[in-house]
Amino acid sequence: MSDELSVRRARIPDLRRVSEFAGELVRMLHDVYVTSDGRRHGAGRLLVEAMVKELDALGASSIVLHTMVSNVAAQKLFESCGFRATMIEMTRSRG
């Protein structure tokens, strides 16, 4: 699959969320998503690497992202791109 086709089948992540923590500029990488027919062809890696490069250029001291506990494939991708697990998010549903 060509890079162009892979990226067209992927949703561009939202880079707008910014926070300051302990004097560091923290950026969040949100909603990295590749459709099922675009997976396993490098589209996710292309997106993550491009967004990391962009956030680095914007001066981010660190980049945070979230993934579902059950999304092992995404976790492996993010780890291979230099991310590491640092927190556990817990949710309580109403009802």
MOBELTA-V532501 format. One record per residue. N is the residue number from 1. RES is the residue in three letters. OMEGA is omega as a letter, one per 40 degrees, with the letter a starting at -180 (999 if undefined). Layout:
n = <N & N>
res = <RES & RES>
omega = <OMEGA & OMEGA>
This chain:
n = <1 & 2 & 3 & 4 & 5 & 6 & 7 & 8 & 9 & 10 & 11 & 12 & 13 & 14 & 15 & 16 & 17 & 18 & 19 & 20 & 21 & 22 & 23 & 24 & 25 & 26 & 27 & 28 & 29 & 30 & 31 & 32 & 33 & 34 & 35 & 36 & 37 & 38 & 39 & 40 & 41 & 42 & 43 & 44 & 45 & 46 & 47 & 48 & 49 & 50 & 51 & 52 & 53 & 54 & 55 & 56 & 57 & 58 & 59 & 60 & 61 & 62 & 63 & 64 & 65 & 66 & 67 & 68 & 69 & 70 & 71 & 72 & 73 & 74 & 75 & 76 & 77 & 78 & 79 & 80 & 81 & 82 & 83 & 84 & 85 & 86 & 87 & 88 & 89 & 90 & 91 & 92 & 93 & 94 & 95>
res = <MET & SER & ASP & GLU & LEU & SER & VAL & ARG & ARG & ALA & ARG & ILE & PRO & ASP & LEU & ARG & ARG & VAL & SER & GLU & PHE & ALA & GLY & GLU & LEU & VAL & ARG & MET & LEU & HIS & ASP & VAL & TYR & VAL & THR & SER & ASP & GLY & ARG & ARG & HIS & GLY & ALA & GLY & ARG & LEU & LEU & VAL & GLU & ALA & MET & VAL & LYS & GLU & LEU & ASP & ALA & LEU & GLY & ALA & SER & SER & ILE & VAL & LEU & HIS & THR & MET & VAL & SER & ASN & VAL & ALA & ALA & GLN & LYS & LEU & PHE & GLU & SER & CYS & GLY & PHE & ARG & ALA & THR & MET & ILE & GLU & MET & THR & ARG & SER & ARG & GLY>
omega = <a & i & a & a & a & a & i & a & a & i & a & a & i & a & a & a & a & i & i & i & i & i & a & i & a & i & i & i & a & i & i & a & i & i & a & a & i & a & i & i & i & a & i & i & i & i & a & a & i & a & i & i & i & a & i & i & i & i & a & i & i & a & a & i & i & i & i & i & a & a & a & i & i & i & i & i & a & i & a & i & i & i & i & i & a & a & i & i & a & a & i & a & i & i & 999>
